[in-house]
């Protein structure tokens, strides 16, 4: 294997820059996103790998957000957020909130 290279991938939807670590591996390339360990890919060329990493990162981020949304909805249905809602309403009534 050759030396690991660092490439930044900018996600315009989330306005975040991610760090891709890529490396030539035999006849192909391997890579991963440092900030998101679920994203690991292989491809035949460096250009194809970067595109695959970007697409996989986007799909993973979307899946994570959807899972987060489902969990939040479930927590709301089961009453896990009731105490938090009470705290927020108490702060609002006591004037401890300000408009953004």
C-alpha positions as CSV (number, residue, x, y, z in Angstrom):
1,X,0.0,0.0,0.0
2,X,1.1,3.6,-0.7
3,X,1.0,6.6,1.5
4,X,-2.4,7.8,2.8
5,X,-3.6,11.0,1.2
6,X,-6.0,13.5,2.8
7,X,-8.7,15.1,0.6
8,X,-11.5,17.4,1.8
9,X,-15.1,16.8,0.8
10,X,-17.5,19.7,1.1
11,X,-21.1,18.8,1.7
12,X,-23.1,21.9,0.5
13,X,-26.4,20.6,1.9
14,X,-25.1,20.4,5.4
15,X,-22.4,23.1,4.9
16,X,-19.8,20.9,6.4
17,X,-16.3,19.8,5.3
18,X,-15.3,16.2,5.8
19,X,-11.9,14.6,5.7
20,X,-11.4,11.7,3.3
21,X,-8.4,9.5,3.8
22,X,-7.6,7.7,0.6
23,X,-4.9,5.2,-0.4
24,X,-3.8,3.3,-3.4
25,X,-4.2,-0.4,-2.7
26,X,-2.8,-2.7,-5.4
27,X,-4.8,-2.1,-8.5
28,X,-7.5,-0.1,-6.8
29,X,-8.1,2.6,-4.2
30,X,-9.6,2.5,-0.7
31,X,-10.9,5.4,1.4
32,X,-12.8,6.4,4.4
33,X,-14.3,9.5,6.0
34,X,-12.4,10.3,9.2
35,X,-15.4,12.1,10.8
36,X,-17.9,9.3,9.9
37,X,-16.5,5.8,10.5
38,X,-19.4,4.1,8.8
39,X,-18.2,5.5,5.4
40,X,-15.6,3.1,3.9
41,X,-15.3,2.5,0.2
42,X,-13.2,0.9,-2.5
43,X,-13.0,1.7,-6.2
44,X,-10.9,1.2,-9.2
45,X,-9.6,4.8,-9.6
46,X,-8.9,7.7,-7.4
47,X,-11.6,9.8,-9.1
48,X,-14.2,7.0,-8.9
49,X,-13.3,6.5,-5.2
50,X,-13.8,10.2,-4.3
51,X,-17.2,10.1,-6.1
52,X,-18.2,6.9,-4.3
53,X,-17.1,8.3,-0.9
54,X,-19.1,11.5,-1.5
55,X,-22.2,9.5,-2.5
56,X,-21.9,7.1,0.4
57,X,-21.3,9.9,2.8
58,X,-24.5,11.7,1.6
59,X,-26.5,8.4,1.8
60,X,-25.2,7.7,5.3
61,X,-25.9,11.2,6.6
62,X,-29.5,11.0,5.2
63,X,-30.0,7.6,6.8
64,X,-28.7,8.9,10.1
65,X,-31.0,11.9,10.0
66,X,-34.0,9.7,9.1
67,X,-33.2,7.4,12.0
68,X,-32.9,10.4,14.3
69,X,-36.2,11.8,13.2
70,X,-37.9,8.4,13.8
71,X,-36.4,8.1,17.2
72,X,-37.5,11.7,18.1
73,X,-41.0,10.9,17.0
74,X,-41.1,7.7,19.0
75,X,-39.7,9.4,22.1
76,X,-42.5,12.1,21.7
77,X,-45.2,9.4,21.3
78,X,-44.0,7.5,24.4
79,X,-43.8,10.6,26.6
80,X,-40.0,10.7,27.0
81,X,-40.0,14.4,26.0
82,X,-42.8,15.5,28.3
83,X,-40.5,16.6,31.1
84,X,-38.4,18.6,28.6
85,X,-41.5,20.2,27.3
86,X,-42.5,21.2,30.8
87,X,-39.1,22.7,31.4
88,X,-39.3,24.7,28.2
89,X,-42.8,26.0,29.0
90,X,-41.7,26.9,32.5
91,X,-38.7,28.9,31.1
92,X,-40.9,30.6,28.6
93,X,-43.5,31.7,31.2
94,X,-40.7,32.9,33.6
95,X,-39.2,35.1,30.8
96,X,-36.0,33.1,30.5
97,X,-36.3,32.9,26.7
98,X,-35.5,35.4,24.1
99,X,-36.3,35.7,20.4
100,X,-33.6,34.7,18.0
